[in-house]
C-alpha cells in the first residue's frame, strides 16, 4: 500500500510498518549535504580567465531543515533510527 506522507502525523500513523522504516531512512539521508568550500577568484567563470584550474573541495554540512519540517529534532531522529535498527535485529 502506498502512503502519502506530508506531516509528522502522517508518518506517525504508519509507525511500525516497513514504509515507516523506509521513510525514516530516507529522511536520515537528508541530514547532511555536500558543499564546495573552494575559494574562487571573482573572474573564475569568465571566458578570459587564464589562471589555474581549481578543483572543488567538498565537505559535509549538517542540514536538519528536512527533518525539522517533519517536526523532528536531531535527538528525536537518532532515537527513531535506533528503534528501527533494534526491530531489524529482533528479526534476525
PLY file of the C-alpha trace (Angstrom):
ply
format ascii 1.0
element vertex 92
property float x
property float y
property float z
element edge 91
property int vertex1
property int vertex2
end_header
0.00 0.00 0.00
1.26 3.48 -0.85
1.06 6.20 1.77
1.17 9.94 1.27
3.40 11.41 3.94
3.31 15.19 4.25
3.49 15.66 8.00
4.78 14.06 11.17
1.21 12.99 11.92
1.05 11.13 8.58
4.29 9.40 9.46
3.15 8.50 12.98
0.05 6.77 11.55
2.24 4.18 9.82
4.77 3.70 12.63
5.88 0.08 12.90
5.45 -0.62 9.19
8.17 -1.20 6.60
7.03 2.02 4.89
7.72 3.98 8.10
11.20 2.48 8.34
11.90 3.26 4.70
10.79 6.87 5.09
12.89 7.37 8.23
15.94 6.02 6.40
15.25 8.38 3.50
14.95 11.30 5.93
18.26 10.32 7.50
19.88 10.80 4.11
18.79 14.44 4.12
20.61 15.32 7.33
23.79 16.34 5.56
24.70 17.77 2.21
27.92 18.24 0.28
29.14 21.78 -0.17
32.06 23.08 -2.18
34.23 25.27 0.06
36.87 26.11 -2.57
37.61 29.84 -2.88
37.49 31.00 -6.49
38.72 34.30 -7.96
35.95 36.73 -8.96
36.58 36.14 -12.67
36.97 32.37 -12.45
33.95 31.53 -14.62
34.56 34.21 -17.22
35.83 33.24 -20.70
39.02 35.32 -20.34
40.12 33.65 -17.07
43.67 32.40 -17.60
44.59 31.26 -14.09
45.00 27.74 -12.84
42.08 25.33 -12.74
40.82 24.94 -9.19
39.31 21.65 -8.09
36.32 21.73 -5.75
36.88 20.98 -2.08
33.84 19.07 -0.87
32.80 18.91 2.74
29.75 17.57 4.56
27.47 20.21 6.05
24.81 19.26 8.57
21.37 20.31 7.28
18.43 19.47 9.50
15.85 21.52 7.59
14.03 18.50 6.12
13.72 16.55 9.36
12.63 19.76 11.10
9.78 20.07 8.56
8.62 16.72 9.94
8.90 18.08 13.49
11.96 16.01 14.40
14.95 17.28 16.28
18.30 15.62 15.70
17.92 13.82 19.05
14.38 12.62 18.20
15.61 11.39 14.87
18.51 9.48 16.39
16.01 7.70 18.66
13.80 6.78 15.67
16.80 5.28 13.85
17.78 3.32 16.96
14.24 1.90 17.18
14.33 0.84 13.53
17.73 -0.80 13.98
16.54 -2.65 17.11
13.49 -4.02 15.22
15.73 -5.16 12.39
17.93 -7.10 14.82
14.87 -8.60 16.52
14.02 -10.33 13.22
17.44 -11.98 12.93
0 1
1 2
2 3
3 4
4 5
5 6
6 7
7 8
8 9
9 10
10 11
11 12
12 13
13 14
14 15
15 16
16 17
17 18
18 19
19 20
20 21
21 22
22 23
23 24
24 25
25 26
26 27
27 28
28 29
29 30
30 31
31 32
32 33
33 34
34 35
35 36
36 37
37 38
38 39
39 40
40 41
41 42
42 43
43 44
44 45
45 46
46 47
47 48
48 49
49 50
50 51
51 52
52 53
53 54
54 55
55 56
56 57
57 58
58 59
59 60
60 61
61 62
62 63
63 64
64 65
65 66
66 67
67 68
68 69
69 70
70 71
71 72
72 73
73 74
74 75
75 76
76 77
77 78
78 79
79 80
80 81
81 82
82 83
83 84
84 85
85 86
86 87
87 88
88 89
89 90
90 91
